[in-house]
Amino acid sequence: MPDQSPFGPLSGPVLVSACLLGVRCRYDGSSETCWSLLEIPGIIPVPVCPEQLGGLPTPRPPSHLVGGDGSAVINGAALVRDESGRDVTAAFRAGATEVCRIARMVHAEHAILKERSPSCGTHAVWRDGALVAGCGVAAAMLKAQGVGVMNEDGTRG
């Protein structure tokens, strides 16, 4: 019988936004548990939170992209600011770099990431006060490294 999962055939280590696995690491200290991720046959979920890995605390002020998406942040053409206006770009870059290091270390070819996040968004992110098409910083860096990214609904980025 063919795989009926929206995630398609996956196996082995797969990076997963930690908040989707029930880890209370979102900016407000909550999680967005997606139970169906725990039922994907053949995967070994590897939880990652780029914002925590970049040194940001939990809870923390919400952040948004300014001037571009995650690719623009990586290229130095955009910033990430928290709601108080503090520049947190360095933490977002550091967290994305660490997530990519983990992907290489565990030989992950895929990542399932939380949509709408300035780190993990695969199709939609908060930029300049509005929800727009684009990738978060970690999602963009993973894609550039050749890791296949998708959101919690299985939509590939």
N, C-alpha and C positions, 0 to 999 in steps of 0.2 A: 504494500500500500504506500503511495507517495506521501511525503511529509506534508501535513496540512497546516503546519505552523506558519504564521505570517513572517517568521524570521528565516524561513527556508532551511535548507540543510546546513547546520552548523555542528562542529565538533571540536573537542579539545578546549584549551583555555580561551575564554572570551572576556574581554574587559567589560565591566558593567558599572554604570554610575552607581555608587554605593547607596545613594538615597533610594534607588529603585529596588534595592535588596533589603530595605528596611533599616538601614543605618541612618540615624538621626543627624545628618550632616548638612542639610540644606541651610541656607542663610538664616532662617528663622528657628533652627534647631529641630525641624520636623523631618519626616521622610515622605516619600511618594511610592510606597511599596507596590510593586507590580508582580503579583503572585505568579502570573503566567511565565515569567522569566525563570522561575525556579523549577518549572516543569518542562523546559526544553530538553529533550533527550540528547545525551551525548556531549553536553557542554560542561565545562568547569568554569563557573562564574568567578571572575577575579574582580572584587570590588575596588573601585577607585573614586576618589573625590579630588579633582584637580585643585579646587580652591583650598581645601585643607592641606593638600600636598604642597601647595605654594606658600603655606605658612599663615593663612588667614584663620581666625578663630571661628568657632561655632558657639552661639549665634554670632552673626556679623550683619552689618548693614547690607541691604540688597545693592547689587552692582549692575551697571549697564555699559554697553559699548558706546563709544563716542567717536563719530567720524568714519565708521566703517565696521566690517564684521571681523571675525577672528583672524582671517587671513591678513587683513589690513593691520591688525594689532601685531601679528608676527613680523610683518614687513616694516613696522615702525611708522605706519601711516595713520594709525588710530590708537585710541586709549581705552582703558577701562577705568571708570570712576564709580565710587560708591555713592549712595544717596546724599551724603554730606559734601560731595565734591572731591573727596580725597582720591588721588591717583593711585590705583591698585594694579596698574598694568604689570609691574614687575612680578607681583605675586601670581597673577594669572599666567604669565609666560613661564615662570618657574614651575608652577603646577602642571602646565601642559608638557613641559620638558620631562618632568618626573613621570607622568603618565606614559609618555612615549618610551622612556627607559624601561618601565615595567612591561610594556607591550613587547619590547625586544627581549627582555629577560625571560618571559614566560612563553615566547613565540606565539603571541596572540595575533591572529590574522583578521579578527573582527572585534568590534566594540558596539555595545548597545548603550546609548547615552540618552540623558534626560533632555527632551526638547524644551526650547525656550530659554535655556540657561546660557549666560554669557560665556561659560566654559564649555558646556557639553551640547548645546543646541546643534542639531544637524541640518535643519531646514529653516527654523525660525528663531530669532533672538531679539532681545530688547535692545534697541539702538536709538539713541537720541530721543528717548521718551516714547517710542512706539514699537510695536511688535512688527518686525520686518523679515523678509527672506534673508537668510544668511546662516553662517556657521559660527559656533562659539570658538574660543581660542584653542582649547584642547582638541575639539573635533577637527578643526582645520589642520592642526599640527599632525594629528594621527593620519588624516587623509593624505597629507604630503609625504608621510612616511610609508604609505601604501597599505595602511590598515583600513579595511572596509568598515564604515560607520553606518549605523542605523539608529532610529529612535525607538522608544518603548513600544510603538505600534508596529515595528518591523519595517517601516519605510526607510529605504536605503538613501544615504546621503551622497 
